């Protein structure tokens, strides 16, 4: 029985979250099993969340160095920043699995899929970073995504509204322009990796949208009004265009939401 409990998805997701070595963390995520899921168990939060390596040094967003894309170092700094986002996304996906009890089985299966794909994305970017002659940890990074996770640690609806639907959805808007810059700089391999990530991230945002709207429906809440209220309550970053409207629509934002988004940003 103890062996089965050790392999239970939500407990194993918490163990993966606590891993500090990124390679071990990604391997742990890929070994997570969907065979046994305890939907109701409430965990005490341990110290050390999220597990992260000693590097990169975390600094305020404005202190993260920016370098010209025309140099190898500049492209490496960009790839490093993207890898950091993806490793944060791994942590966010396993965090939502262990932290929030009482959801349907499919909820946990959906976020398991996200966690595995985010780990794949991180490893693609980390591998390309090494091709460029650098390692993850060689540049500074910021902690904004995890700071929002902390703010929403006891409110699943807010977590869904402000992480996948806000911070991760912003990647749908920004990625095509970054891909174009990488191609222009002669780094087609990096652009190809971002094409994979963009494709998968549409699905990740769609999962966040589905469960956000599901919870709103269960609670009789208006999805647009509730989102605006939560953005104010949790001091979410102000969204600015241009927006990738086709990708956002494919990710489950309806026409009314997209209009509201554009009005909020204007």
Secondary structure as UniProt FT lines:
FT   HELIX           2..6
FT   HELIX           9..18
FT   HELIX           22..30
FT   HELIX           61..63
FT   TURN            69..70
FT   HELIX           72..99
FT   HELIX           105..131
FT   TURN            132..133
FT   TURN            136..137
FT   HELIX           144..151
FT   TURN            152..154
FT   HELIX           156..159
FT   HELIX           160..168
FT   HELIX           169..184
FT   TURN            185..186
FT   HELIX           188..219
FT   HELIX           223..233
FT   TURN            234..235
FT   HELIX           245..250
FT   TURN            251..252
FT   HELIX           255..265
//
